[in-house]
Amino acid sequence: MKWIVFYVACMIISGTVNTITTKMQFTTISIDKDGNPEPFSKPWFATLNMLVAMFLVGIVDKAVRTCRPADKLAPDGEYQALPAEGGKAAVPYLTKVYMVAVPAFFDLLATAFCCIGMLYIPASVWQMLKGGSIIFCGIGSVLFLKRKLYAFHWVGLFFCVAGLCTVGMSSVLGNSSQPNAGDSGDLFFGMALVMAGQVVQAGQLIAEEYLMKDVDLPAMQIVGWEGFWGTLMMLICVYPFLWMIPGSDHGHLEDIVDTFTMIGNSTQLFWLVMLYLCSCGSFNASGIAVTGALSATHRMMMDASRTSVIWCFGLTVHYYINPDSPYGEAWTSYSYLQLVGFTILVAGQAMYGEILKIPGVYYPPAALDTRTFASPASLHSPMGLPRAPEPGQ
């Protein structure tokens, strides 16, 4: 029992640190390659950072398994193929690894959308909106995988939609009520990007369901291989593309040379990046432990609690440390509405995951397809199949 409490605490703390350090990176001022001070607005680097953290988790897992006594390993080690079933040929380990590249691409794209969106909205609102992936994944499972959702699923999804709309509306109204408020159009744009990220995240889950039915890799290996493929895609495809496309970052969409120059010129920024790598790895590992000890549904509800921690952090910074700090968040007359929206969203997730039962509604006995996932970083799809966490997010 004490280990479960430890894993849950690690998951909540490291997940909170992930979001806060990402937001802090985007608002940290450093000297660019032209010698000018500017904020570190590098969302694609944040995506790369997340993927590298996942890859490091796989390296650590490999090192642990290598050092483990031989009598503790499976007879054929990690490279055993699935046994043939129903006349199907066994799936070699290398084929499974190649298959992980497909959801890795979706993971990369979803994280990039969310990181860009974070540039425009508060961290607490960003975290709340990421709960929307459950909506798109539920609908996608019906449209593309022909899954059946029961009445309690649809009621839960309705509450999630209502909660997200309330959170978004409260954020816009609260922003417009501030004397030094930013552009509401930027706020809408940021929220739209985060929701687009949730749509892609749902596509990742559906791709895993469709392509990875025969992939029985342990969760830690899936995390590592998704990180490997995602990092490779970033270095070989994405960054050259970002360099060639004209943009506001020194003539590029995102300048990788300027990115590392700014990190080298700021000790604070360097340690924020290092802290994120450590917290992201810890979040993935502790999340796997929580899911194994309890369930993905329990993990979803516990992960939702870090939104409250992030919100409290922003309020503390604003009212007790520095009201002008970009890391803080003011309490407005519409913050109560945001709190109501967050409560509705969590209630909808609990209904979908059968934690909160609705009286008079039919529940199938021992339904295997009613398991849900923690957005954005879960280990199971709504169908109960293993998946790699996103993390960092």
C-alpha positions in Angstrom: 0.0 0.0 0.0 2.8 2.4 0.9 4.4 1.9 -2.6 1.1 2.7 -4.3 0.9 6.0 -2.4 4.5 6.7 -3.3 3.8 6.0 -7.0 0.7 8.2 -7.0 2.6 11.0 -5.3 5.4 10.7 -7.8 3.0 10.8 -10.7 1.2 13.9 -9.5 4.3 15.8 -8.6 6.3 14.9 -11.7 3.3 15.6 -14.0 2.8 19.0 -12.4 6.5 19.8 -12.8 6.2 18.8 -16.5 3.5 21.4 -17.2 5.0 24.1 -15.1 8.6 23.8 -16.4 7.3 23.8 -20.0 5.4 27.0 -19.4 8.4 28.5 -17.6 10.7 27.7 -20.6 8.4 29.5 -22.9 8.4 32.7 -20.7 12.2 32.6 -19.9 14.2 35.5 -21.4 17.6 34.6 -22.9 20.1 36.0 -25.4 19.5 34.8 -28.9 22.2 34.3 -31.6 22.0 37.9 -32.7 22.7 39.1 -29.1 19.2 40.3 -28.4 17.1 39.3 -25.3 13.9 37.4 -26.3 11.5 34.8 -24.7 12.3 31.2 -25.4 9.2 30.5 -27.6 10.3 27.2 -29.0 7.3 24.8 -29.1 9.0 22.3 -31.4 12.0 22.0 -29.2 9.6 21.2 -26.3 8.2 18.4 -28.4 11.7 17.1 -29.1 12.4 17.4 -25.4 9.4 15.2 -24.6 10.4 12.5 -27.1 14.0 12.4 -25.9 12.7 12.0 -22.3 10.6 9.0 -23.5 13.6 7.6 -25.3 15.7 7.9 -22.1 13.0 5.9 -20.3 13.5 3.1 -22.8 17.3 3.2 -22.3 17.0 3.0 -18.5 14.5 0.1 -18.9 17.0 -1.7 -21.2 19.8 -1.1 -18.7 17.8 -2.5 -15.8 16.8 -5.6 -17.8 20.4 -6.1 -18.9 21.6 -6.0 -15.3 18.8 -8.3 -14.1 19.9 -11.9 -13.3 19.3 -14.3 -16.1 16.9 -16.5 -14.1 14.5 -13.5 -13.8 14.1 -13.0 -17.5 11.7 -14.7 -19.9 13.2 -17.8 -21.6 13.6 -16.0 -24.9 14.2 -12.6 -23.5 12.6 -9.6 -25.0 13.0 -10.8 -28.6 10.5 -13.6 -28.5 7.8 -13.4 -31.2 4.1 -13.8 -30.5 2.9 -17.4 -30.9 0.9 -18.2 -34.0 -2.9 -17.9 -33.4 -5.7 -18.9 -35.8 -3.2 -19.6 -38.6 -1.5 -16.2 -38.3 2.3 -16.1 -38.5 4.2 -15.1 -35.4 5.2 -11.4 -35.2 8.9 -10.8 -35.0 10.2 -8.4 -32.5 11.7 -6.1 -35.1 8.3 -5.9 -36.9 6.7 -4.8 -33.6 9.3 -2.1 -33.2 8.6 -0.7 -36.7 4.8 -0.7 -36.0 5.4 1.6 -33.0 6.6 4.3 -35.5 3.0 5.0 -36.6 1.6 6.1 -33.2 4.9 7.8 -32.5 4.2 10.2 -35.5 0.7 10.9 -34.1 2.2 11.5 -30.6 4.8 13.9 -32.1 2.1 15.9 -33.9 -0.3 16.0 -31.0 2.4 17.2 -28.6 3.5 19.9 -31.1 0.0 21.3 -31.3 -0.3 21.4 -27.6 3.0 23.0 -27.0 2.3 25.7 -29.6 -1.1 26.3 -27.9 0.6 26.7 -24.5 2.3 29.8 -25.8 -1.1 31.6 -25.7 -3.0 30.3 -22.7 -2.5 29.8 -18.9 -1.0 26.5 -17.8 -4.1 25.6 -15.8 -6.4 26.1 -18.7 -4.1 24.2 -20.9 -4.1 21.2 -18.5 -7.9 21.3 -18.3 -8.4 21.3 -22.1 -6.2 18.3 -22.5 -9.0 16.3 -20.9 -10.8 16.6 -24.2 -9.0 13.7 -25.8 -11.5 11.3 -24.1 -14.3 12.9 -26.2 -12.6 12.5 -29.6 -11.3 9.0 -28.7 -14.7 7.8 -27.7 -16.3 9.2 -30.9 -13.4 7.9 -33.1 -13.8 4.4 -31.6 -17.4 4.4 -32.8 -16.8 5.8 -36.3 -13.6 3.9 -37.2 -13.5 0.8 -34.9 -17.2 0.2 -34.7 -17.1 0.0 -30.9 -20.3 0.2 -29.0 -20.7 3.0 -26.4 -23.3 2.6 -23.7 -25.6 5.2 -22.4 -23.3 6.1 -19.4 -20.5 6.6 -22.0 -22.5 9.2 -23.9 -23.6 10.9 -20.7 -20.0 11.1 -19.6 -18.9 12.5 -22.9 -21.7 15.1 -22.8 -20.5 16.3 -19.4 -16.9 16.5 -20.7 -18.0 18.7 -23.6 -20.0 20.9 -21.2 -17.0 21.2 -18.9 -14.6 22.1 -21.7 -16.9 24.7 -23.1 -17.3 26.2 -19.6 -13.6 26.3 -19.0 -13.0 27.9 -22.4 -15.7 30.5 -21.9 -14.5 31.4 -18.4 -10.9 31.8 -19.7 -12.0 34.2 -22.5 -14.3 36.2 -20.2 -11.6 36.4 -17.5 -9.0 37.5 -20.0 -11.2 40.3 -21.3 -11.8 41.5 -17.7 -8.1 42.1 -17.0 -6.8 45.7 -17.4 -3.6 44.4 -19.2 -5.2 41.5 -20.9 -3.7 40.1 -24.1 -5.5 39.6 -27.4 -8.6 37.3 -27.0 -8.0 36.1 -30.5 -4.6 34.6 -29.4 -6.5 32.9 -26.5 -8.9 31.4 -28.9 -6.1 30.3 -31.2 -4.2 28.7 -28.3 -7.3 26.8 -27.1 -8.1 25.7 -30.7 -4.5 24.3 -31.1 -4.8 22.3 -27.8 -8.1 20.8 -28.9 -6.6 20.0 -32.3 -3.8 18.2 -30.4 -6.5 16.2 -28.6 -8.0 15.1 -31.9 -4.6 13.9 -33.1 -4.1 12.2 -29.8 -7.3 10.3 -30.3 -6.0 9.3 -33.7 -3.0 7.9 -32.1 -5.1 5.7 -29.8 -7.1 4.5 -32.8 -4.0 3.8 -34.8 -2.6 1.8 -31.9 -5.8 -0.2 -31.7 -5.8 -0.9 -35.4 -2.1 -1.5 -36.0 -0.8 -2.8 -32.7 -3.2 -5.7 -31.8 -0.2 -8.1 -32.2 2.3 -5.9 -30.4 2.7 -7.4 -26.9 5.7 -5.2 -26.0 5.9 -4.2 -22.3 4.7 -0.7 -21.7 8.2 0.6 -20.8 9.5 -0.7 -24.2 6.7 1.0 -26.1 7.5 4.2 -24.3 11.2 3.9 -25.3 10.5 3.0 -28.9 8.0 5.7 -29.4 10.6 8.1 -28.1 13.2 6.7 -30.4 11.1 7.0 -33.5 9.7 10.4 -32.6 13.2 11.8 -31.9 14.4 10.3 -35.3 11.5 12.0 -37.1 12.2 15.3 -35.4 15.9 15.3 -36.4 15.6 13.9 -39.9 12.3 15.3 -41.1 10.7 18.0 -38.9 13.7 20.3 -38.1 14.9 20.5 -41.7 11.4 21.3 -42.7 11.2 24.0 -40.0 14.5 25.4 -41.2 13.3 25.7 -44.8 9.9 27.3 -44.1 10.1 31.1 -43.7 9.0 32.3 -40.3 9.5 34.8 -37.5 12.3 32.9 -35.8 15.3 34.5 -37.5 13.8 33.8 -40.9 12.8 30.2 -40.1 9.7 28.6 -38.6 11.9 27.5 -35.8 15.7 28.0 -35.7 17.4 25.1 -34.0 20.8 26.9 -33.9 19.1 29.8 -32.1 17.4 27.3 -29.7 20.7 25.8 -28.4 22.3 29.3 -28.4 19.6 30.5 -26.0 19.9 27.5 -23.8 23.7 28.0 -23.6 23.2 31.6 -22.7 20.8 31.0 -19.8 21.6 28.9 -16.8 18.0 29.0 -15.7 16.8 27.8 -19.1 19.3 25.0 -19.2 18.2 23.7 -15.8 14.6 24.0 -16.7 15.2 21.7 -19.7 17.2 19.2 -17.5 14.4 19.3 -14.9 11.8 18.6 -17.5 13.7 15.6 -18.9 13.9 14.1 -15.4 10.3 14.8 -14.5 9.0 13.5 -17.8 10.9 10.2 -17.3 9.6 10.0 -13.7 6.1 10.7 -14.8 6.1 7.9 -17.4 7.6 5.3 -15.0 5.4 6.2 -12.0 2.3 6.3 -14.3 3.1 2.8 -15.5 3.4 1.7 -11.8 0.1 3.3 -10.9 -1.7 1.7 -13.8 -0.3 -1.7 -13.0 -1.2 -1.4 -9.3 -4.6 0.1 -9.8 -6.1 0.7 -13.2 -5.9 3.2 -16.1 -9.3 4.7 -14.9 -7.9 5.4 -11.4 -4.8 6.9 -13.0 -7.0 9.2 -15.1 -8.8 10.6 -12.0 -5.5 11.0 -10.1 -3.8 12.7 -13.0 -6.7 15.2 -13.2 -5.8 16.3 -9.7 -2.6 17.9 -10.9 -4.6 20.5 -12.7 -5.6 21.8 -9.2 -1.9 21.8 -8.2 -0.9 23.8 -11.3 -3.7 26.3 -10.7 -2.7 26.8 -7.1 0.9 27.3 -8.2 -0.1 30.1 -10.6 -2.2 31.8 -8.0 0.6 31.5 -5.3 3.1 33.1 -7.7 0.8 35.9 -8.6 -0.4 36.8 -5.1 2.5 35.9 -2.8 5.7 36.1 -4.9 5.4 38.5 -7.9 2.1 39.8 -9.4 4.0 40.7 -12.6 5.6 37.3 -13.0 4.7 35.5 -16.3 4.5 32.3 -14.2 1.6 33.5 -12.2 -2.2 33.5 -12.8 -4.7 36.0 -11.4 -8.0 35.0 -9.8 -10.8 36.8 -11.7 -14.5 37.1 -11.3 -14.8 34.3 -13.8 -12.5 31.9 -12.1 -15.4 30.4 -10.2 -16.9 29.6 -13.6 -13.6 27.9 -14.6 -13.7 25.9 -11.4 -17.3 24.8 -12.1 -16.2 23.8 -15.7 -13.3 21.7 -14.3 -15.6 20.0 -11.9 -18.0 19.1 -14.7 -15.2 17.8 -16.8 -13.8 15.5 -14.0 -17.4 14.3 -13.3 -17.8 13.4 -17.0 -14.5 11.5 -17.0 -15.6 9.6 -13.9 -18.9 8.7 -15.5 -17.2 7.5 -18.6 -14.8 5.4 -16.6 -17.5 3.9 -14.3 -16.1 5.5 -11.2 -19.2 7.6 -10.8 -22.2 5.4 -11.5 -25.4 6.9 -12.9 -28.6 5.5 -11.2 -31.0 3.7 -13.5 -28.5 3.3 -16.4 -27.5 -0.1 -17.7 -23.9 -1.2 -17.1 -22.6 -4.3 -19.0 -21.1 -6.9 -16.7 -17.3 -6.9 -16.7 -17.2 -4.8 -19.9 -13.6 -4.8 -21.2 -14.2 -1.9 -23.5 -15.2 0.7 -20.9 -11.7 1.4 -19.7 -10.7 4.9 -20.3 -7.4 6.8 -20.4 -5.7 9.7 -18.7 -5.2 12.6 -21.0 -2.7 13.2 -22.4 -0.4 10.5 -21.0 -2.0 7.2 -20.5 -1.1 3.6 -20.8 -4.3 2.3 -22.0 -6.7 3.2 -24.8 -10.5 3.1 -24.1 -10.4 -0.4 -25.4 -7.9 -1.6 -22.8 -4.9 -2.0 -25.1 -1.5 -1.0 -23.9 -0.2 2.3 -25.2 2.7 4.6 -24.6 2.3 7.7 -22.5 2.8 11.2 -23.7 4.0 12.8 -21.6 5.5 15.3 -20.6 2.3 16.7 -21.1 
